[in-house]
């Protein structure tokens, strides 16, 4: 069984992933895989350089700061980045899913729908939070100014984009106990 997990930055997906891991799920953290594995591949780096300029690649590695400066707060450029790399990311993730098909999987993918990976999932959970709370979390977690955090949020989909496409919604505006209770309730339904 593959459960998709998605939502915008600052919503609390990582915490929900940890709860699922505690319940025996194999968590596929797409953000980590993208940065540690996919963005290391020459094919991906070449595609980014062709789309955004060679200055995005330094000494055979992605310069995230330069790429981020070209995409953050710019929905058209974010879409262009997604069109460039999402097919390559999806291909890599699908191979991981096949290798682990014998166990319950939580696919933690912020771009689940954009990449087409939702087609691999039996059920989908989205985690959302009020913009004010998400903004505060992003600023604290990533040490961003309010302006930069707002840019990041503005380049992402609104909550309705996720809720309309998901089987379950977790509203993460409360404390950790409330979040844990919501996640465990969904796990019970999935295994009921």
C-alpha positions as CSV (number, residue, x, y, z in Angstrom):
1,X,0.0,0.0,0.0
2,X,1.3,3.5,-1.0
3,X,-0.1,6.5,0.8
4,X,0.7,9.9,-0.7
5,X,1.4,12.8,1.7
6,X,1.5,16.4,0.4
7,X,0.9,20.0,1.3
8,X,2.6,23.3,1.2
9,X,5.8,24.4,2.9
10,X,5.4,24.9,6.7
11,X,2.3,22.7,7.0
12,X,3.9,19.9,9.0
13,X,4.4,17.1,6.5
14,X,7.7,16.1,8.1
15,X,6.1,15.6,11.5
16,X,3.3,13.5,10.0
17,X,5.9,11.4,8.2
18,X,7.6,10.7,11.5
19,X,4.3,9.6,13.0
20,X,3.7,7.2,10.0
21,X,7.3,5.9,10.4
22,X,6.6,5.1,14.1
23,X,3.6,3.1,12.9
24,X,5.8,0.9,10.6
25,X,5.6,2.8,7.3
26,X,8.6,3.1,5.0
27,X,8.8,6.8,4.4
28,X,10.0,8.0,1.0
29,X,11.0,11.6,1.6
30,X,11.0,13.1,-1.9
31,X,12.6,16.4,-0.9
32,X,15.6,14.6,0.6
33,X,15.9,12.2,-2.3
34,X,15.7,15.1,-4.8
35,X,18.5,17.0,-3.1
36,X,20.7,14.1,-2.1
37,X,20.2,11.9,-5.1
38,X,18.4,13.3,-8.1
39,X,20.1,16.7,-8.2
40,X,23.4,14.9,-8.3
41,X,22.7,13.2,-11.6
42,X,24.4,14.7,-14.7
43,X,21.2,14.3,-16.7
44,X,19.3,16.5,-14.2
45,X,22.1,19.1,-13.9
46,X,22.3,19.4,-17.7
47,X,18.5,19.9,-17.9
48,X,18.6,22.6,-15.2
49,X,21.6,24.4,-16.9
50,X,19.8,24.3,-20.3
51,X,16.6,25.8,-18.8
52,X,18.1,28.3,-16.3
53,X,21.7,29.0,-17.3
54,X,25.0,27.4,-16.7
55,X,25.5,29.6,-13.6
56,X,23.1,27.3,-11.7
57,X,25.8,24.6,-11.9
58,X,29.2,25.1,-10.1
59,X,31.9,22.5,-10.2
60,X,29.4,19.8,-11.3
61,X,26.9,20.6,-8.5
62,X,23.7,22.5,-8.3
63,X,23.9,26.0,-6.9
64,X,20.6,26.0,-5.0
65,X,21.0,29.7,-4.1
66,X,21.2,30.8,-7.7
67,X,18.4,28.5,-8.8
68,X,16.2,29.7,-5.9
69,X,16.8,33.3,-6.8
70,X,15.5,32.6,-10.3
71,X,12.4,30.7,-9.1
72,X,11.3,31.8,-5.6
73,X,8.3,34.1,-5.7
74,X,7.9,33.6,-9.5
75,X,5.2,31.1,-10.3
76,X,6.1,31.0,-14.0
77,X,9.7,30.1,-13.3
78,X,8.7,27.6,-10.6
79,X,6.4,26.0,-13.1
80,X,9.3,25.9,-15.7
81,X,11.5,24.3,-13.1
82,X,8.9,21.7,-12.3
83,X,8.4,20.9,-16.0
84,X,12.2,20.5,-16.3
85,X,12.9,18.2,-13.3
86,X,9.6,16.6,-12.2
87,X,9.6,13.8,-14.9
88,X,13.2,12.9,-13.9
89,X,12.3,13.0,-10.2
90,X,9.2,10.8,-10.8
91,X,11.3,8.3,-12.7
92,X,13.7,8.0,-9.8
93,X,11.0,7.8,-7.1
94,X,9.1,5.1,-9.0
95,X,12.2,2.9,-8.9
96,X,12.3,3.3,-5.1
97,X,8.6,2.5,-4.8
98,X,9.1,-0.7,-6.9
99,X,12.1,-1.8,-4.7
100,X,9.9,-1.4,-1.5
101,X,6.6,-2.6,-2.8
102,X,6.5,-5.4,-0.2
103,X,5.9,-2.9,2.7
104,X,3.5,-0.1,3.5
105,X,4.9,3.2,2.1
106,X,4.3,6.8,2.9
107,X,5.3,8.9,-0.1
108,X,6.1,12.4,1.3
109,X,6.0,14.5,-1.9
110,X,5.3,18.3,-1.9
111,X,4.8,18.1,-5.6
112,X,2.8,14.8,-5.6
113,X,0.2,16.0,-8.1
114,X,2.5,18.0,-10.3
115,X,4.8,15.0,-10.8
116,X,2.0,12.6,-11.5
117,X,3.0,10.4,-8.6
118,X,-0.5,10.5,-7.1
119,X,-1.3,7.8,-9.7
120,X,0.9,5.5,-7.7
121,X,-1.0,6.1,-4.4
122,X,-3.9,4.1,-3.0
123,X,-4.9,7.1,-0.8
124,X,-3.7,10.7,-0.4
125,X,-3.3,12.8,2.7
126,X,-2.7,16.5,2.6
127,X,-1.4,18.6,5.5
128,X,-2.4,22.2,5.6
129,X,-2.0,25.1,8.1
130,X,-3.2,28.7,8.2
131,X,-0.9,31.0,6.1
132,X,0.1,32.8,9.3
133,X,1.2,29.7,11.0
134,X,2.9,28.3,7.9
135,X,4.8,31.6,7.5
136,X,6.0,31.5,11.1
137,X,7.2,27.8,10.7
138,X,9.1,28.5,7.5
139,X,10.8,31.5,9.0
140,X,11.9,29.6,12.1
141,X,12.8,26.3,10.3
142,X,14.7,27.8,7.3
143,X,15.9,31.0,9.0
144,X,14.3,33.2,6.4
145,X,13.1,36.8,6.6
146,X,9.4,37.3,6.6
147,X,9.7,38.7,3.0
148,X,11.5,35.5,1.7
149,X,9.1,33.2,3.6
150,X,6.2,35.1,2.0
151,X,7.8,34.7,-1.5
152,X,8.2,30.9,-0.9
153,X,4.5,30.6,0.2
154,X,3.3,32.7,-2.8
155,X,4.9,30.4,-5.3
156,X,3.0,27.4,-3.8
157,X,-0.6,26.3,-4.2
158,X,-3.3,27.4,-1.8
159,X,-4.7,24.9,0.7
160,X,-7.8,24.2,-1.5
161,X,-5.5,22.8,-4.3
162,X,-4.5,20.0,-1.9
163,X,-7.8,19.4,-0.1
164,X,-9.8,19.0,-3.3
165,X,-7.4,16.3,-4.5
166,X,-6.9,14.4,-1.3
167,X,-8.8,11.6,0.5
168,X,-7.8,13.0,4.0
169,X,-6.9,16.4,5.3
170,X,-4.9,17.2,8.4
171,X,-5.3,20.8,9.6
172,X,-2.1,21.4,11.5
173,X,-2.9,24.7,13.4
174,X,-2.9,23.1,16.9
175,X,-0.3,21.4,19.1
176,X,1.7,18.2,18.6
177,X,-0.9,16.1,20.4
178,X,-3.7,17.2,18.1
179,X,-1.5,16.6,15.0
180,X,-0.6,13.1,16.3
181,X,-4.2,12.3,17.1
182,X,-5.3,13.2,13.5
183,X,-2.5,11.2,11.9
184,X,-3.2,8.1,14.1
185,X,-7.0,8.3,13.3
186,X,-6.1,8.3,9.6
187,X,-3.8,5.3,10.1
188,X,-6.6,3.4,11.8
189,X,-9.0,4.2,8.9
190,X,-6.4,3.0,6.4
191,X,-6.0,-0.3,8.2
192,X,-9.6,-0.7,9.2
